[in-house]
Amino acid sequence: MRNKGIPKILVTGGAGFIGSELVRQAVRRGYEVSIIDKITYAGDLKRIGEIRERIKFYKADICRKKLIDEIFSVEKPDVLIHFAAETHVDRSILDSQVFIKTNIEGTYNLLETSRKYGISCFINIITDEVYGEIREGQFTESSPLNPNSPYSVSKASQDMLGRAYLRTYGLPIITLRPSNNYGPWQYPEKLIPVIIFKALNDQPIPVYGDGSNVREWLYVADCAEAVLQILEKGKVGEIYNIGSGIERKNIEVVKDILSLLGKPESLIQFVKDRPGHDYRYSISTKKIEADIGWKAKTQFEEGIERTIKWYVANIDWVNTKLRELKKYWSRIYG
Ligand SMILES: NC(=O)c1ccc[n+]([C@@H]2O[C@H](COP(=O)([O-])OP(=O)(O)OC[C@H]3O[C@@H](n4cnc5c(N)ncnc54)[C@H](O)[C@@H]3O)[C@@H](O)[C@H]2O)c1
């Protein structure tokens, strides 16, 4: 690190679901944190309300290179943690343009600016979806990338751009590929909050295809903790998968939540499958366990209960998103 002592962190997408959890944890650990966030439909400063006074916030689009340069020139960060992205697969199927723009061009701007200002570490947050689907076994960090949706292709491009800047310019990059996150503050278009919200309101719960698709579920606090541990102990140039080993079929997740809420399974409504829907994701976490000593702590049952409690207590927050959500739900599920 350039500064001896605690590094200065700049977080893109720090008002998003995972980024805000990372920021809350980093502030608790005593880091000096600044955030760049455009506050798209998915961004919300309420997520960092409790620590707002202790961080610097820049409302800015990572696609605006000059503005990003100005922020770097003021902040002079040691570390950039890059969470900002368009993140929802279904939206990328409806319209992928903004995914290409933000996830690829926005990342390019950050890489170029980081190179110019000589940062000590660029943490590039990708996703396990870049590996594509796997019927059996697990992907390791050296598995080839075979992304299938416009979202995962844009993230694979972000990943490969990072690789190019590491190899070509020696930019100190660490690449992270987390699995599906869930937990408090997730924007209610993603599977788990959709199930909770619809179930609480006794509305039909849309399930793609026959619900047999499998995802690996990682509690958001565990994911953020992994990122901070990698910042402290990770090796530049390395790639780390971040997963929990907890695999569930979508239909199992729906039934678990219905049962915890005491709601009937008759709310389940199978809908036409998502085009190109990946069947299963599964990643090996042997590397992060061996090199960093990190392992996910939260069991699925515990994480889901905490998440449900949070949504029940914060249903007003979900309701503030409803107008935008209804428009979106009608486009996706008809
Ligand atoms: N949520 C998951 O399950 C998951 C799993 C693996 C990887 N990831 C990756 O982790 C990162 C964070 O995911 P999330 O679920 O917290 O996302 P999110 O959608 O909740 O938040 C994204 C944030 O980025 C901001 N943003 C979007 N476009 C921007 C732009 N052009 N300029 C500046 N800010 C912009 C938004 O305002 C928002 O605050 C993403 O890179 C995502 O691909 C997410």
The ligand as an ORCA input file, in Angstrom:
! r2SCAN-3c Opt
* xyz 0 1
  N     -26.106     -9.458     -5.983
  C     -25.482    -10.589     -6.288
  O     -26.001    -11.675     -6.041
  C     -24.113    -10.550     -6.930
  C     -23.402    -11.756     -7.039
  C     -22.123    -11.722     -7.607
  C     -21.596    -10.535     -8.041
  N     -22.314     -9.375     -7.946
  C     -21.682     -8.134     -8.403
  O     -21.492     -7.339     -7.247
  C     -21.650     -5.952     -7.580
  C     -22.723     -5.337     -6.699
  O     -23.945     -6.041     -6.879
  P     -25.263     -5.583     -6.106
  O     -26.184     -6.725     -6.086
  O     -24.895     -4.884     -4.868
  O     -25.817     -4.518     -7.146
  P     -26.940     -3.409     -7.002
  O     -27.696     -3.427     -8.284
  O     -27.686     -3.552     -5.723
  O     -26.099     -2.054     -6.890
  C     -25.381     -1.528     -7.957
  C     -24.975     -0.112     -7.555
  O     -24.204      0.440     -8.637
  C     -24.680      1.760     -8.902
  N     -24.444      2.049    -10.331
  C     -25.035      1.441    -11.389
  N     -24.595      2.004    -12.539
  C     -23.696      2.955    -12.186
  C     -22.904      3.880    -12.925
  N     -22.962      3.928    -14.259
  N     -22.086      4.702    -12.245
  C     -22.021      4.688    -10.882
  N     -22.783      3.852    -10.131
  C     -23.613      2.991    -10.780
  C     -26.160      1.720     -8.550
  O     -26.684      3.007     -8.299
  C     -26.161      0.820     -7.315
  O     -25.960      1.570     -6.141
  C     -21.963     -5.921     -9.066
  O     -20.775     -5.693     -9.759
  C     -22.501     -7.311     -9.362
  O     -22.265     -7.666    -10.705
  C     -23.563     -9.362     -7.392
*
